[in-house]
Amino acid sequence: MIGEKRNQNERSRFGNYWSLIKSLQTGLLLFTGIAGYTSAQCPVGESSQILGLSISLFLAIAGSTVLNMVWDRDIDSRMKRTAHRPLVNGTLQVNHALIFGILISVVGLGVAYWLDPLYALIVGGGLFIDVGIYTMWLKRKTAWSIVWGGISGGMPILAGRVLAVGHIDGIGVLFLLSVLLWIPTHILTFNIRNFDDYRRAGIPTFADRYGFMNTRWIIAASSVGASLAIGLGLYSLGLSWGYLKVLAVLSTGLLGLAAFIVLRPSEKHDFYLFKYASLYMMGAMSIISFSSF
């Protein structure tokens, strides 16, 4: 009985720490980093390097997310959808989470530096922008903070590309730009859906600052930009028309839903685009990854 209770407590503690890293978000960003790497290197031939990339990016991304959760715990306490998080309800101590976030971030950066100094610089830059500029400085001041959040979100795919080719190139920049422009499609639809929560927490959003309709136009424009950037990036890789046609189908779905929220605005259509945006990014990254084999 004592052993079973100890195991239950350990599973509960692991679950609390695991929830801090937002595994789906972390996993998606990690996937973009792997895609950036495989855009120039076959993962089979460089298995040790891609393993190091996966470990370093996972720890750095997860660490930044944990540190963001520590800093934003007062915001989370005022939002219905986040009031259950372990740092809000007291199931995890703040200082323990802080140490955890710093520790895995440092280890992740250490592995990154061991792989390549320029790669580590980009990974570290993404972590600094996300935690220092986006979360700690701008998130509570301006709705335009998401631009910096988008830049940090684009750093993993740029880092993966840099680790593969050894320098920053135009394709890597296009990939970063595609994620940067994809972020509004993903985040602003979420802001609209949870408008009351963000207003209650005092977080400025485009929906609050510019209104729902203008925000939907921004989402539509960013969807066009993201599709163009990822399309140019894949075309520059010299992929076959088969892969490009698959991307065209995915992009048509994204642009169609973006047009729909402008022409037929509703919370339901916003939610459809929010969900599809993640599938679109997963699909685009899968095309990059599979094309390397």
Helices and strands as residue ranges (DSSP letters): H 2-20, H 23-38, H 47-71, H 73-77, G 80-82, H 86-89, H 94-115, H 117-128, I 129-138, H 145-165, H 170-193, H 195-201, H 206-210, H 212-236, H 241-263, H 267-290
